[in-house]
């Protein structure tokens, strides 16, 4: 499987009173800002945003994927430890092309402060299941407070994973529950 393909399953979380995922080794505070993907431009292997920002230098495979993929969903994610630029292609059920780069906090701040961007904030808990797989459980804040979603990245589409008992309905492939869609609804 290509390093540029993300395969994940997503679920609602039902057991919001017990909060078992909070018994974990790592958690992070996340703010995600969704960018206007039509403003991304390529000049050689340089990827820019708008007229003023050169963000990253792509390798040849990233450049090829960038050129071949239409309708990117693009975001900048801020955590306490890093700032990440991500471009995701259209999801087909559990899979999507994904390009991701670390950028400086200063560059990320400059981009998101340039205009209003749809955004979400959440706390992410990294919870290890009994099979050793790590689940990412997101407790949303702001206008999405009370929403808790869990996702797990898989090495391949057929990978068998043990589902925690506190999961609710599976929402894999339901675009109306993507972080991008939630941010664009303007509930923050």
Residue pairs with C-beta under 8 A, 6 or more apart in sequence:
1 7
1 155
1 156
4 61
4 62
4 65
4 97
4 98
4 99
5 95
5 96
5 97
5 98
6 88
6 95
6 96
6 97
6 98
6 153
7 94
7 95
7 153
7 154
7 155
7 156
7 157
7 159
8 94
8 151
8 152
8 153
8 154
8 172
9 94
9 151
9 152
9 154
9 161
9 170
9 172
10 149
10 150
10 151
10 170
10 171
10 172
10 174
10 177
11 149
11 150
11 151
11 163
11 167
11 168
11 169
11 170
11 171
11 172
12 148
12 149
12 150
12 167
12 168
12 169
12 171
13 21
13 137
13 148
13 149
13 150
13 166
13 167
13 168
14 166
14 167
14 168
15 165
15 166
16 146
16 148
18 166
20 127
20 164
20 166
21 125
21 127
21 135
21 137
21 150
21 164
21 166
22 125
23 127
24 125
24 126
24 127
24 128
25 126
25 128
26 125
26 126
27 123
27 124
27 125
27 126
28 79
28 80
28 81
28 123
28 124
28 126
29 79
29 80
29 121
29 123
30 77
30 78
30 79
30 121
30 122
30 123
30 124
30 138
31 77
31 78
31 119
31 120
31 121
32 75
32 76
32 77
32 78
32 119
32 120
32 121
32 122
32 179
32 183
33 75
33 76
33 78
33 111
33 112
33 117
33 118
33 119
34 73
34 74
34 75
34 117
34 118
34 119
34 180
34 183
34 184
35 49
35 74
35 75
35 76
35 111
35 117
36 74
37 71
37 72
37 73
37 74
37 87
39 49
39 50
40 47
40 48
40 49
40 66
40 72
40 74
40 87
41 47
41 48
41 49
42 48
42 58
42 63
42 66
42 67
43 54
45 57
45 58
45 59
45 60
45 62
45 63
46 54
46 56
46 57
46 58
47 54
47 55
47 56
47 57
47 58
47 66
48 54
48 55
49 55
49 111
50 114
53 107
53 110
53 111
55 85
55 101
55 103
55 107
55 111
56 85
56 101
56 103
58 66
58 99
62 99
65 89
65 97
65 99
66 87
66 99
69 87
69 89
69 90
69 97
70 90
71 89
71 90
72 87
72 88
72 89
73 87
73 88
73 89
73 178
73 180
74 85
74 86
74 87
74 88
75 85
75 86
75 179
75 180
76 83
76 84
76 85
76 86
76 103
76 108
76 111
76 112
77 83
77 84
77 86
78 105
78 108
82 102
83 102
83 103
83 104
83 105
83 107
83 108
84 100
84 101
84 102
84 103
85 100
85 101
85 102
85 103
85 108
86 98
86 99
86 100
87 98
87 99
87 100
88 96
88 97
88 98
88 99
89 96
89 97
89 98
90 96
91 173
91 175
91 178
92 173
93 157
93 172
93 173
94 154
94 157
94 172
94 173
95 157
112 119
118 180
118 183
118 184
118 186
118 188
119 183
119 188
120 140
120 142
120 144
120 179
120 182
120 183
120 188
121 140
121 141
121 142
121 188
122 138
122 139
122 140
122 141
122 144
123 138
123 139
123 141
124 136
124 137
124 138
125 136
125 137
125 138
125 139
126 134
126 135
126 136
127 134
127 135
127 136
127 137
127 164
128 134
128 135
129 135
129 152
129 161
129 162
129 164
130 162
131 161
131 162
133 152
133 161
133 162
134 152
135 150
135 151
135 152
135 164
136 150
136 151
136 152
136 153
137 148
137 149
137 150
138 148
138 149
138 150
138 151
139 147
139 148
140 146
140 147
140 148
140 149
140 182
142 187
142 188
143 186
143 187
143 188
144 182
144 187
144 188
147 182
149 171
149 177
150 164
150 167
152 161
154 161
171 177
175 181
